[in-house]
Amino acid sequence: MNLRRSKKLSRRLVAAAAFGDLPRVRALLRAGAGPGRADADGTTPLYAAAVQGEAAVARVLLAAGAPADAESGFGSEGTPLCAAACWGHTEAVRALLEHGADPGLREDHGTGRTALEWAAAGPYPDVVELLTAAGAQSPPPPRSPR
């Protein structure tokens, strides 16, 4: 597949994932769209689905090989799990955890928040409970200046 076609498919897949268009997502995957390939803005299809709480789309992308912990770049930075937790999308969080997303991973290449920190700040107690059951741990309290 040529680069131009690949980019076009990626852009369409990210859009379909964000809108929860499951039939379109499946069709684009059959047409050769890469489930883990980011669009020109750096957004991965899985991140787009997670931000919108599209758990069914996330499951299809994960089953097609989208990496559960792949971080989007540029304007949409972060992991799919952090995105779903940030907005309290319990079923999307569940789908990601079922497919191996790391509940202790910090976004922004290890310098940002964890999914648990996002969920607790929400506050989304159902998501906090789900992440804690999956092994996420609360961060230590901030140190007071001396």
NORPEBEL-V532127 format. One record per residue. N is the residue number from 1. D_LAST is the distance of its C-alpha to the last C-alpha in whole Angstrom. Layout:
((N D_LAST) (N D_LAST))
//
This chain:
((1 60) (2 59) (3 56) (4 57) (5 58) (6 55) (7 52) (8 55) (9 55) (10 51) (11 50) (12 53) (13 51) (14 48) (15 49) (16 51) (17 48) (18 47) (19 50) (20 50) (21 54) (22 54) (23 58) (24 57) (25 54) (26 56) (27 59) (28 57) (29 55) (30 59) (31 60) (32 57) (33 54) (34 51) (35 49) (36 46) (37 47) (38 45) (39 46) (40 46) (41 43) (42 41) (43 42) (44 43) (45 45) (46 43) (47 40) (48 43) (49 44) (50 41) (51 39) (52 43) (53 43) (54 46) (55 46) (56 49) (57 49) (58 46) (59 48) (60 51) (61 49) (62 47) (63 50) (64 51) (65 49) (66 46) (67 43) (68 40) (69 37) (70 38) (71 36) (72 38) (73 37) (74 37) (75 37) (76 37) (77 34) (78 33) (79 34) (80 37) (81 35) (82 32) (83 35) (84 37) (85 34) (86 32) (87 36) (88 36) (89 39) (90 40) (91 43) (92 42) (93 39) (94 41) (95 43) (96 41) (97 39) (98 43) (99 43) (100 40) (101 38) (102 34) (103 32) (104 29) (105 29) (106 27) (107 29) (108 29) (109 29) (110 27) (111 24) (112 24) (113 25) (114 27) (115 30) (116 28) (117 25) (118 28) (119 30) (120 27) (121 27) (122 30) (123 31) (124 33) (125 33) (126 36) (127 35) (128 32) (129 34) (130 36) (131 33) (132 32) (133 35) (134 35) (135 32) (136 30) (137 26) (138 23) (139 20) (140 17) (141 15) (142 12) (143 9) (144 6) (145 4) (146 0))
//
